[in-house]
Amino acid sequence: MAEISVVVTLGATEPYEATVGACERAGLSVERRLEPLGVVTGRIEAGRLEELRRVVGVVAVEEERSVTLPPPDRPS
């Protein structure tokens, strides 16, 4: 199954590092830790998203989206 990039929002009720570790055990390959924001980003197999969402301390799991804008000098 294909891997997707996700943004995981963590709650304040559980210790940050413990929750990140549980996310890794659920299949998340962590790419960035943004502890002051309570967020971690990474990649996970699409079929394991529900497992990640059930981790204690996880508030939300969102698929990372990318946006491409045209060059500023290009007429619309």
N, C-alpha and C positions, 0 to 999 in steps of 0.2 A: 504494500500500500504506500502511496505517496506521502512524503512529509510535508507539513505546512508550517509556516511561521505564525507564532501566536504571541499575544501580549496577555500576561496573567496578572490580575490584580489580587493582592493579598490583603486580608483583613488585619486589624490591629490586635485581635484577641489571641493570636498564637505568635510565638517568636519567629521572626523573619527567616533566619537560617534553618530552623527546623521545618518550616513550611516549604522552603525551597528544596530541601533535601527530600521531602515527601513528594514533591513535584517531579524531581529527578527519578525517584523510584517508580513513579507512575509513567515514565517514559519521556519526560521532557529533557531535551539537550539544551542546557542553559547557554545563552549567548551574552546576555547583559543583565546585570543586577543593578536595580535602581532602588536601593533600600530606602532612601529618604522619601521616595514616592510610594513605596509599598508595591512596587511593580517588578516583574522579571519578564524577560523576553527569551524566546527560544524556538526550537523546532520539535515537532512531535508527529508521529504517524497519525493520519486522519482518523483511523479506527480506534485510537486511544484517547480521543478528546473527552469522552464521557468519564473515563477513569480519572483524567486530570481534573475535571470539574467536581468530582466527588472528594477530592483531597480536602481534609479538614484545614481551614484557614484560607482556602481559595474563595474569593468573592465572585470573580468573573474570569472567563477565558474568551478572548476575542481573536479571530483570525486577523493577522496583520495585513493591512491593505497598502498598496502603493498607488500613487497618483503621479501621472506624467503631465506636465504643463508644456504648452508650446513655447518656443522662444519669445521673449517680450517684443521683438521687432517684427514678428510674423502677424500679418493682418488676419482678423477673424472672419 
